Amino acid sequence: MITAPPFAQTELDELINVDQLLWDKLRGARLFLTGGTGFFGRWMLESLSRADDRLGLNVQVIALMRHPELFIENAPHLVSWKALRLIQGDVRDFDFPEENFSHIIHLAASSDATVQAADPLDLFSVIINGTVHMLDFFHRCKAERFLFVSSGAVYGQQPAKLAAIPENYHGAPDPLLCQSVYGTAKRAAEQLCCLHNSKKTNSVLIARPFAFIGPGMPLDSHFAACNFIRDGIAGGPIYINGDGTPLRSYLYASDLAWWLWKILMEGSPEQAYNVGGDKPVTILELAETVANLFSPRVPVIVRQRPDDSKQPEKYIPDVSRVREKLGLCVRISLQEALKRTIAWHLKTRRITK
C-alpha cells in the first residue's frame, strides 16, 4: 500500500514566515473544520499544525470527516497532533458538539468532475444542506467568523472578451445543464451565507477558488496539471485530450493556504474574494512546462487540432481585490509549483507499507 509523506517542514515554515502576524491572531482559537480529508483541508491543517508547533498558538481543532480512516492512513503525523480531534459524520446532519468555537472553516464538497458525474444529486445536497446545517451550527456555537469556501464555478462560462473574472462579474452557470451542478449549488450556498450575514452579528466570509497545484492533490483526478504530472512520472508521453488552447492560471498550495487563512481572519463579510493564480497559461504551455521538468524530457501529444473559428475557453480570476484589500500576492511561480509537486509525488512513490 502506498502512503503519502508529510509536507516539507521547510515549505510550511516558508508559509508561516511570510505573515507571522496573521498566525498571532489565531492564538488560543478553537476551530471547527469540514472537509479535512480533501486537498484544501489537508493544507489548512498542515499549516496550522506547523504554526502551532513553532509559535505555541495553543489552538484546538475539531475536524469533521465522512471517512476519518482515510485521513488517519494518509496523515498519521497530523493524527498525533494533540490539538486535533477527528469526528466522523456527514456535514448535512452530524450532531453538533456541545462546545463553543471561535472560527469555522467549511470546505466539504468535492470539485472532482468524476464525483459530480457519479451522483450529482448527492453533491447538490452536500453543498446546500451541508451549508444550511453548518450555518445553524455557526449560530449555535457562538463562533466569530465562518469561512465558506465556494468556487470560481459560480461565475459560469467566462466570456472570451473578459481577460479575467472580477468578483463583481454577474455571470452564472446554466442551471439546465447537469454538469453545472457544482457551480449552481455553490452559488446558492453563497446566497445562504449572504442571508445569514444580513440577520446575524457574526461574520461569514466567502472565498472563490479557481485552479491549484501542489502536494496532496491526487494525480488521478480530472485536473489537467495532475494528469500531466502523472504521465510524466510514468515516463510519458503527456497526453492532452483536447486541443491545448484553453487558458488557466494556477496558484500553489502553500499560497492557497495563506490566502484562505488571511480571508478568514481579515476579510470583509460584505465581499467575496477570488483565490487563484495571476498568470494565464494555455493547457499546451502547461503540458510543455511539465514535460521540460523531467530528464530526459517526455513528449507531449495533443489529441485534437485547434478550431480557429472558436475562441479559447478561459478560467482565470481577477485577484486585484485580495492584493489591494488584504495585501496578498502570488509567491510561488508556476514552474516552481510544478517542480515541488513532482518532487513530492516521486517521494510518495518510494514510501510503501
C-alpha positions as CSV (number, residue, x, y, z in Angstrom):
1,M,0.0,0.0,0.0
2,I,1.3,3.5,-0.9
3,T,1.0,6.1,1.8
4,A,1.6,9.8,1.4
5,P,4.6,11.6,3.0
6,P,4.1,14.7,5.2
7,F,4.6,18.1,3.5
8,A,8.1,19.5,3.8
9,Q,8.6,21.4,7.1
10,T,10.8,23.9,5.2
11,E,7.9,24.7,2.9
12,L,5.5,25.1,5.8
13,D,8.0,27.3,7.6
14,E,8.2,29.4,4.5
15,L,4.5,29.9,4.6
16,I,4.4,30.8,8.3
17,N,7.3,33.3,8.0
18,V,5.6,35.3,5.2
19,D,2.9,36.6,7.5
20,Q,3.6,35.8,11.2
21,L,1.2,38.5,12.5
22,L,-1.6,36.5,10.9
23,W,-0.9,33.5,13.0
24,D,-0.8,35.5,16.1
25,K,-4.4,36.3,15.6
26,L,-5.2,32.6,15.9
27,R,-3.6,32.4,19.3
28,G,-6.0,30.4,21.6
29,A,-8.5,29.9,18.8
30,R,-11.0,27.0,18.8
31,L,-11.7,25.9,15.2
32,F,-14.1,23.6,13.6
33,L,-13.3,22.4,10.1
34,T,-15.2,20.3,7.5
35,G,-13.6,18.6,4.5
36,G,-10.4,17.7,6.3
37,T,-9.5,14.8,4.0
38,G,-9.5,16.9,0.9
39,F,-6.6,18.9,-0.7
40,F,-7.7,22.2,0.8
41,G,-8.4,20.8,4.2
42,R,-5.1,18.9,4.4
43,W,-3.2,22.1,3.6
44,M,-5.2,24.1,6.2
45,L,-4.4,21.5,8.9
46,E,-0.8,21.0,7.9
47,S,-0.1,24.8,8.0
48,L,-1.9,25.3,11.3
49,S,-0.2,22.3,12.9
50,R,3.2,23.7,11.9
51,A,2.3,27.2,13.1
52,D,1.1,25.8,16.4
53,D,4.3,23.8,16.9
54,R,6.6,26.7,16.1
55,L,4.7,29.6,17.6
56,G,2.9,27.9,20.5
57,L,-0.6,29.1,19.4
58,N,-2.4,26.9,21.9
59,V,-5.2,26.2,19.3
60,Q,-7.8,23.4,19.4
61,V,-9.3,22.0,16.2
62,I,-12.1,19.6,15.6
63,A,-12.3,18.2,12.0
64,L,-15.5,16.6,10.7
65,M,-14.9,13.9,8.1
66,R,-17.1,11.3,6.4
67,H,-14.2,8.9,6.3
68,P,-11.6,9.7,9.0
69,E,-9.9,6.4,8.4
70,L,-8.6,7.8,5.1
71,F,-7.1,10.8,6.9
72,I,-5.5,8.6,9.5
73,E,-3.9,6.5,6.8
74,N,-2.6,9.4,4.8
75,A,-1.6,11.9,7.5
76,P,-0.7,9.9,10.7
77,H,1.7,12.7,11.7
78,L,-1.4,15.0,11.9
79,V,-3.4,12.5,13.9
80,S,-0.7,12.6,16.6
81,W,-1.1,16.4,16.8
82,K,-2.6,16.9,20.3
83,A,-4.6,19.9,19.3
84,L,-6.6,18.0,16.6
85,R,-9.7,15.8,17.3
86,L,-11.4,14.0,14.5
87,I,-15.1,13.3,14.4
88,Q,-17.0,11.1,11.9
89,G,-20.1,12.4,10.3
90,D,-22.0,13.8,7.4
91,V,-21.9,17.6,7.1
92,R,-25.7,17.6,6.4
93,D,-26.8,16.0,9.7
94,F,-23.9,15.5,12.2
95,D,-24.7,16.0,15.8
96,F,-23.4,19.4,17.0
97,P,-20.6,19.2,19.6
98,E,-21.7,20.8,22.9
99,E,-18.8,23.2,22.7
100,N,-18.2,26.8,21.6
101,F,-15.8,27.7,18.8
102,S,-14.2,30.9,17.6
103,H,-13.8,30.0,13.9
104,I,-15.4,27.7,11.4
105,I,-13.9,26.7,8.0
106,H,-16.4,25.0,5.7
107,L,-14.6,23.1,2.9
108,A,-16.8,20.0,2.5
109,A,-17.8,19.1,-1.1
110,S,-15.7,17.6,-3.9
111,S,-14.9,19.6,-7.0
112,D,-13.8,16.4,-8.9
113,A,-15.8,16.0,-12.1
114,T,-16.0,12.2,-11.7
115,V,-17.6,12.7,-8.3
116,Q,-20.1,15.1,-9.7
117,A,-21.0,12.8,-12.6
118,A,-21.4,9.8,-10.3
119,D,-24.1,11.3,-8.1
120,P,-24.9,15.0,-8.9
121,L,-28.0,15.0,-6.7
122,D,-26.0,13.9,-3.7
123,L,-23.3,16.6,-4.4
124,F,-26.0,19.2,-4.6
125,S,-27.4,18.1,-1.3
126,V,-24.0,18.1,0.4
127,I,-23.4,21.6,-0.7
128,I,-26.8,23.1,0.0
129,N,-28.0,21.1,3.0
130,G,-24.5,20.9,4.4
131,T,-24.2,24.7,4.3
132,V,-27.6,25.1,6.0
133,H,-26.5,22.8,8.7
134,M,-23.1,24.5,9.2
135,L,-24.7,28.0,9.3
136,D,-27.0,26.7,12.0
137,F,-24.1,25.3,13.9
138,F,-22.2,28.6,13.4
139,H,-25.1,30.4,15.2
140,R,-25.4,27.9,18.0
141,C,-21.7,27.5,18.8
142,K,-21.2,31.3,19.0
143,A,-18.2,31.5,16.6
144,E,-17.0,34.8,15.5
145,R,-16.1,34.1,11.9
146,F,-17.1,31.5,9.3
147,L,-15.2,30.9,6.1
148,F,-17.3,29.4,3.3
149,V,-15.0,28.1,0.5
150,S,-17.1,28.5,-2.6
151,S,-15.7,28.2,-6.2
152,G,-14.9,30.2,-9.3
153,A,-17.5,27.9,-10.9
154,V,-20.2,30.3,-9.6
155,Y,-19.4,32.7,-12.5
156,G,-20.3,30.2,-15.2
157,Q,-18.5,30.2,-18.5
158,Q,-16.0,33.1,-18.8
159,P,-16.7,35.3,-21.8
160,A,-14.0,35.3,-24.5
161,K,-13.6,39.1,-24.2
162,L,-13.1,39.1,-20.5
163,A,-9.4,38.6,-19.7
164,A,-10.0,37.7,-16.0
165,I,-13.2,37.4,-13.9
166,P,-13.6,40.0,-11.2
167,E,-15.8,39.4,-8.1
168,N,-18.5,41.8,-9.4
169,Y,-19.0,39.8,-12.6
170,H,-22.6,38.6,-12.7
171,G,-22.4,35.6,-15.0
172,A,-23.8,32.3,-13.8
173,P,-23.7,28.6,-14.6
174,D,-26.5,27.3,-16.8
175,P,-28.9,25.5,-14.4
176,L,-30.3,23.4,-17.3
177,L,-27.0,21.6,-17.6
178,C,-26.4,18.7,-15.2
179,Q,-22.6,19.4,-15.4
180,S,-23.4,22.8,-13.8
181,V,-24.4,21.2,-10.5
182,Y,-21.3,22.2,-8.6
183,G,-21.2,25.8,-9.6
184,T,-25.0,26.2,-9.3
185,A,-25.0,24.7,-5.8
186,K,-22.1,26.8,-4.7
187,R,-23.8,29.9,-6.0
188,A,-27.0,29.1,-4.0
189,A,-24.9,28.3,-0.9
190,E,-23.3,31.8,-1.2
191,Q,-26.8,33.2,-1.1
192,L,-27.5,31.3,2.1
193,C,-24.3,32.9,3.6
194,C,-25.4,36.3,2.5
195,L,-28.8,35.9,4.1
196,H,-27.1,34.8,7.3
197,N,-24.9,37.9,7.3
198,S,-28.0,40.1,6.9
199,K,-29.5,38.8,10.2
200,K,-26.6,37.9,12.4
201,T,-23.9,39.8,14.2
202,N,-21.1,37.3,13.4
203,S,-19.4,37.2,10.0
204,V,-19.5,34.8,7.1
205,L,-16.6,35.2,4.7
206,I,-16.6,33.8,1.1
207,A,-13.6,32.6,-0.9
208,R,-13.9,31.6,-4.6
209,P,-11.0,29.3,-5.5
210,F,-10.0,28.6,-9.1
211,A,-7.2,26.2,-10.2
212,F,-4.4,24.9,-8.0
213,I,-1.4,22.5,-7.9
214,G,0.6,21.1,-5.0
215,P,1.5,18.2,-2.8
216,G,-1.6,16.2,-1.7
217,M,-3.5,16.7,-4.9
218,P,-4.3,13.3,-6.4
219,L,-2.8,12.6,-9.8
220,D,-5.8,10.5,-10.9
221,S,-8.3,13.4,-10.6
222,H,-9.8,15.2,-13.6
223,F,-7.4,18.2,-13.3
224,A,-5.1,18.6,-16.3
225,A,-1.9,19.6,-14.3
226,C,-2.2,16.5,-12.2
227,N,-2.7,14.2,-15.2
228,F,0.3,15.7,-16.9
229,I,2.5,15.1,-13.8
230,R,1.1,11.5,-13.7
231,D,2.0,10.9,-17.3
232,G,5.5,12.4,-16.8
233,I,6.3,10.3,-13.8
234,A,5.2,7.2,-15.8
235,G,7.8,8.2,-18.4
236,G,5.4,9.9,-20.9
237,P,4.1,10.7,-23.2
238,I,1.9,13.5,-21.7
239,Y,-1.5,13.4,-23.4
240,I,-3.7,16.5,-24.0
241,N,-7.2,15.1,-24.7
242,G,-8.4,18.4,-26.1
243,D,-6.6,20.9,-28.4
244,G,-4.4,22.6,-25.8
245,T,-5.9,26.1,-26.3
246,P,-7.9,26.6,-23.0
247,L,-6.4,29.1,-20.7
248,R,-5.9,28.6,-16.9
249,S,-3.9,30.1,-14.1
250,Y,-2.6,28.2,-11.2
251,L,-1.9,29.0,-7.5
252,Y,0.4,26.8,-5.5
253,A,-1.0,25.0,-2.4
254,S,1.0,26.9,0.2
255,D,-0.2,30.3,-1.3
256,L,-3.7,28.8,-1.3
257,A,-3.5,28.1,2.4
258,W,-2.1,31.6,3.2
259,W,-4.8,33.3,1.2
260,L,-7.6,31.2,2.9
261,W,-6.3,31.9,6.4
262,K,-6.0,35.6,5.5
263,I,-9.6,35.8,4.2
264,L,-10.9,34.0,7.3
265,M,-9.1,36.4,9.7
266,E,-9.1,39.7,7.9
267,G,-11.7,39.5,5.1
268,S,-14.9,41.5,5.0
269,P,-18.3,39.7,5.1
270,E,-19.5,42.3,2.6
271,Q,-17.3,41.0,-0.2
272,A,-16.3,37.7,-1.8
273,Y,-12.7,37.0,-2.7
274,N,-11.2,35.3,-5.8
275,V,-8.4,32.9,-5.0
276,G,-6.1,31.8,-7.8
277,G,-3.1,32.4,-9.9
278,D,-2.5,35.7,-11.8
279,K,-0.6,34.5,-14.9
280,P,-2.6,32.8,-17.7
281,V,-1.2,29.7,-19.4
282,T,-2.6,27.6,-22.1
283,I,-3.1,23.9,-21.4
284,L,-0.4,23.2,-24.1
285,E,2.0,25.5,-22.4
286,L,1.3,23.9,-19.1
287,A,2.0,20.4,-20.6
288,E,5.2,21.6,-22.2
289,T,6.4,23.1,-18.8
290,V,5.7,19.8,-17.1
291,A,7.5,17.9,-19.8
292,N,10.6,20.0,-19.5
293,L,10.9,19.3,-15.8
294,F,11.7,15.6,-16.5
295,S,15.1,14.3,-17.6
296,P,15.0,13.2,-20.2
297,R,12.2,15.4,-21.4
298,V,9.0,13.5,-22.1
299,P,7.0,14.0,-25.3
300,V,3.6,15.9,-25.4
301,I,0.8,14.6,-27.6
302,V,-2.2,16.8,-28.5
303,R,-5.2,14.6,-29.5
304,Q,-7.2,17.4,-31.2
305,R,-6.5,20.2,-33.6
306,P,-7.5,23.8,-32.6
307,D,-10.6,25.2,-34.2
308,D,-9.7,28.6,-35.4
309,S,-13.4,29.6,-35.6
310,K,-13.7,29.3,-31.8
311,Q,-12.3,31.5,-29.1
312,P,-10.2,29.6,-26.5
313,E,-12.1,28.7,-23.3
314,K,-10.9,30.6,-20.2
315,Y,-11.0,30.1,-16.4
316,I,-8.9,32.9,-14.9
317,P,-9.6,35.1,-11.8
318,D,-9.0,38.7,-11.3
319,V,-7.2,38.8,-8.0
320,S,-6.7,42.5,-7.6
321,R,-9.2,42.6,-4.7
322,V,-7.1,40.3,-2.5
323,R,-4.0,42.2,-3.5
324,E,-5.4,45.7,-2.7
325,K,-7.6,44.8,0.3
326,L,-5.6,42.0,2.0
327,G,-2.0,42.5,0.8
328,L,-1.8,39.0,-0.7
329,C,0.4,38.0,-3.6
330,V,1.5,35.0,-5.6
331,R,4.8,33.9,-4.1
332,I,5.5,30.7,-5.9
333,S,5.8,30.7,-9.7
334,L,4.1,28.0,-11.8
335,Q,7.4,26.3,-12.7
336,E,8.4,26.1,-9.1
337,A,5.0,24.9,-8.1
338,L,5.1,22.1,-10.6
339,K,8.7,21.2,-9.6
340,R,7.7,20.9,-5.9
341,T,4.6,18.9,-6.7
342,I,6.6,16.5,-8.9
343,A,9.2,16.0,-6.2
344,W,6.5,15.3,-3.5
345,H,4.8,12.7,-5.7
346,L,8.1,11.0,-6.6
347,K,8.7,10.7,-2.8
348,T,5.2,9.3,-2.4
349,R,6.1,6.5,-4.9
350,R,9.0,5.4,-2.7
351,I,7.0,5.2,0.5
352,T,5.1,1.9,0.7
353,K,3.9,-0.3,3.5
